[in-house]
Amino acid sequence: MELDHTPEEFLGLVDLSIARYFVHPQYWRKDGALFFSIFNAPYFIDRLGVENVRLALAEARRRVRAAGLGEIHFNAQGVSPSDAQLAKSLGFDSLTDYNIPPDETDSSLTSYESLAKNSRERWAQFENGPLPYFPVVSTGWDRSPRCRLDATLPWPSQEYPYGSIVTNATAAAFGALLREAKAYAERPGNANVVYVNGWNEYTECPGLLPTARRDPSELLKA
């Protein structure tokens, strides 16, 4: 069964959030406004339509105000730099990404530096843009838990979930990228917010809690 992805469905989610989540004092606010981030915003815009998104976000703001909860901050994930102005015109307040993966390689193993390099380049594309951008930092990238248990490297396919696995994803490397993201976020005119990808999305690797994980070299054919 597929969801309809209609404005009414979205506004129903807003109403649910007003009743269950926005009312809690610990709910995070960005500059005093309730923070609400939309994953894969390009898909959201495509399914609802540009004008319907504009109207739905405006109506959501009205409902939040009517509930006595003040303002709401809409964040869009995954928008391209070329569509940043469109996102602003629709009523979004900021941009970010869910994750920035590394480059795919023939061996399917790639260094954390590849992920860090792509992250820096992505952040730079949004600086001084029409909307503030929250730099995203990830602990790594490894979709092998979603692959067949008997699959080995090089992968038999390049289709999802088969793809690059990040190596050398040390705490030091992660910490260094976090510091770079913090410096970016604190520049004048930037958002003063850093996104950390995944938290506990263990089947694609980025998680902050300690967890047992096999060494990627175990996937290499003998």
C-alpha positions as CSV (number, residue, x, y, z in Angstrom):
1,M,0.0,0.0,0.0
2,E,1.3,3.4,-0.9
3,L,0.6,6.7,0.9
4,D,-1.3,9.3,-1.0
5,H,1.2,12.1,-0.4
6,T,-1.4,14.8,-0.4
7,P,-1.5,18.2,1.3
8,E,-4.2,16.8,3.5
9,E,-2.0,13.9,4.6
10,F,0.9,16.4,5.4
11,L,-1.4,18.7,7.4
12,G,-2.8,15.6,9.3
13,L,0.8,14.9,10.3
14,V,1.2,18.5,11.5
15,D,-2.0,18.2,13.5
16,L,-0.7,15.1,15.1
17,S,2.6,16.8,15.9
18,I,0.7,19.7,17.5
19,A,-1.2,17.4,19.7
20,R,1.6,15.0,20.7
21,Y,5.0,16.5,20.2
22,F,5.1,20.3,19.6
23,V,3.5,20.9,23.0
24,H,6.4,19.3,24.9
25,P,8.8,21.9,26.4
26,Q,11.8,19.8,25.4
27,Y,10.9,19.9,21.7
28,W,13.8,21.7,20.0
29,R,13.2,25.2,18.7
30,K,15.5,27.0,16.2
31,D,15.7,30.6,17.3
32,G,12.4,30.2,19.1
33,A,10.6,28.4,16.3
34,L,9.6,24.7,16.4
35,F,12.0,22.8,14.2
36,F,10.4,20.5,11.6
37,S,12.7,18.9,9.0
38,I,11.3,17.2,5.8
39,F,13.4,14.2,4.6
40,N,13.9,14.1,0.8
41,A,12.2,17.5,0.2
42,P,12.6,17.2,-3.6
43,Y,10.3,14.1,-3.5
44,F,7.9,15.9,-1.2
45,I,7.7,18.9,-3.6
46,D,7.3,16.6,-6.7
47,R,4.5,14.6,-5.2
48,L,2.5,17.5,-3.8
49,G,3.3,20.0,-6.5
50,V,4.9,23.4,-6.1
51,E,1.8,25.4,-5.3
52,N,0.4,22.8,-3.0
53,V,3.6,22.8,-1.0
54,R,3.5,26.6,-0.7
55,L,-0.1,26.5,0.5
56,A,0.5,23.5,2.9
57,L,3.4,25.1,4.6
58,A,1.5,28.4,5.1
59,E,-1.5,26.5,6.5
60,A,0.8,24.5,8.8
61,R,2.2,27.8,10.2
62,R,-1.4,29.1,10.7
63,R,-2.4,25.9,12.6
64,V,0.7,26.1,14.8
65,R,0.0,29.7,15.7
66,A,-3.6,29.0,16.3
67,A,-2.6,26.3,18.8
68,G,-0.7,28.9,20.7
69,L,2.7,27.4,19.9
70,G,4.3,30.3,18.1
71,E,6.3,29.9,14.9
72,I,7.5,26.8,13.1
73,H,10.9,26.5,11.3
74,F,10.7,24.3,8.1
75,N,13.9,22.6,7.1
76,A,14.3,20.9,3.7
77,Q,16.7,17.9,3.3
78,G,18.3,17.0,0.0
79,V,17.6,20.1,-2.0
80,S,20.2,20.9,-4.8
81,P,21.9,24.3,-4.7
82,S,20.1,25.2,-7.9
83,D,16.7,24.7,-6.2
84,A,17.6,26.6,-3.0
85,Q,15.8,29.7,-4.2
86,L,12.7,27.6,-5.0
87,A,12.7,26.1,-1.5
88,K,12.8,29.6,-0.1
89,S,9.9,30.8,-2.2
90,L,7.9,27.8,-1.0
91,G,8.3,28.8,2.6
92,F,11.3,26.7,3.8
93,D,13.6,28.4,6.3
94,S,16.8,26.3,6.0
95,L,18.4,23.4,4.2
96,T,20.5,20.4,5.1
97,D,21.2,16.8,3.8
98,Y,20.4,13.5,5.5
99,N,23.8,12.2,4.6
100,I,26.7,12.8,2.1
101,P,28.1,9.4,1.0
102,P,31.6,8.9,-0.3
103,D,32.5,8.3,-3.9
104,E,31.8,4.8,-5.2
105,T,34.9,2.8,-6.1
106,D,35.7,-0.3,-8.1
107,S,36.9,-2.1,-5.0
108,S,33.8,-1.0,-3.0
109,L,36.2,0.1,-0.2
110,T,36.9,3.8,0.2
111,S,38.6,6.0,2.9
112,Y,36.7,8.2,5.3
113,E,38.6,11.1,3.7
114,S,36.5,10.6,0.6
115,L,33.4,11.1,2.6
116,A,34.9,14.1,4.4
117,K,36.0,15.6,1.0
118,N,32.5,15.3,-0.4
119,S,31.0,16.8,2.7
120,R,33.2,19.9,2.5
121,E,32.4,20.3,-1.1
122,R,28.7,20.0,-0.5
123,W,28.8,22.5,2.3
124,A,30.6,25.0,0.1
125,Q,27.9,24.8,-2.5
126,F,25.4,26.3,-0.1
127,E,27.4,29.0,1.6
128,N,26.1,32.5,0.9
129,G,23.0,31.0,-0.7
130,P,19.4,32.2,-0.3
131,L,18.8,29.9,2.8
132,P,21.1,28.9,5.6
133,Y,22.5,25.4,5.3
134,F,23.2,23.0,8.2
135,P,26.4,21.0,7.5
136,V,25.9,17.3,8.0
137,V,28.6,15.0,9.4
138,S,28.5,11.2,9.4
139,T,30.4,8.6,11.3
140,G,30.8,6.5,8.1
141,W,29.0,4.5,5.4
142,D,28.5,0.8,5.2
143,R,25.4,-0.9,3.7
144,S,26.7,-4.4,3.9
145,P,24.3,-5.4,6.7
146,R,21.6,-5.1,4.1
147,C,23.4,-7.3,1.6
148,R,23.2,-11.0,1.2
149,L,25.1,-12.8,4.0
150,D,27.1,-14.8,1.4
151,A,28.1,-11.7,-0.7
152,T,31.8,-10.8,-0.8
153,L,33.8,-8.0,-2.4
154,P,34.0,-7.0,-5.1
155,W,30.2,-6.8,-5.0
156,P,28.3,-8.9,-7.6
157,S,26.1,-5.8,-8.3
158,Q,26.3,-2.1,-8.0
159,E,22.6,-1.8,-7.3
160,Y,21.4,-0.8,-3.8
161,P,22.3,-1.9,-1.2
162,Y,25.7,-2.9,-2.7
163,G,28.1,0.0,-2.7
164,S,31.1,1.6,-1.2
165,I,32.1,0.8,2.4
166,V,34.0,3.6,4.3
167,T,37.2,2.5,6.0
168,N,39.4,4.3,8.5
169,A,36.3,5.9,10.1
170,T,38.1,6.6,13.3
171,A,36.8,8.7,16.2
172,A,39.7,11.1,15.4
173,A,38.6,11.5,11.8
174,F,34.9,12.0,12.8
175,G,35.9,14.5,15.4
176,A,38.0,16.5,12.9
177,L,35.1,16.7,10.5
178,L,32.8,17.8,13.3
179,R,35.2,20.6,14.1
180,E,35.2,21.7,10.5
181,A,31.4,21.6,10.4
182,K,31.2,23.6,13.6
183,A,33.5,26.3,12.1
184,Y,31.4,26.4,9.0
185,A,28.2,26.7,10.9
186,E,29.6,29.5,13.1
187,R,30.6,31.7,10.2
188,P,28.7,35.0,9.9
189,G,25.4,34.5,8.2
190,N,25.4,30.7,8.6
191,A,22.9,28.7,10.7
192,N,25.0,27.9,13.8
193,V,23.6,24.3,13.6
194,V,25.4,21.0,12.7
195,Y,23.5,17.9,11.6
196,V,24.8,14.5,12.7
197,N,23.6,11.8,10.3
198,G,21.9,8.7,11.4
199,W,22.4,8.5,15.2
200,N,21.3,4.8,15.2
201,E,20.9,3.8,11.5
202,Y,23.1,0.7,12.0
203,T,22.2,-1.0,8.7
204,E,24.0,1.8,6.8
205,C,26.6,2.3,9.5
206,P,26.2,5.9,10.8
207,G,25.5,5.4,14.5
208,L,26.9,7.1,17.5
209,L,26.3,4.4,20.1
210,P,29.0,1.7,20.4
211,T,28.2,-1.4,18.4
212,A,29.8,-4.6,17.3
213,R,30.7,-4.5,13.6
214,R,32.7,-6.8,11.3
215,D,35.8,-5.5,9.7
216,P,35.1,-4.7,6.0
217,S,38.3,-6.7,5.0
218,E,36.3,-9.9,6.0
219,L,34.2,-9.3,3.0
220,L,37.1,-9.6,0.6
221,K,37.4,-12.9,-1.4
222,A,40.3,-15.0,-0.4
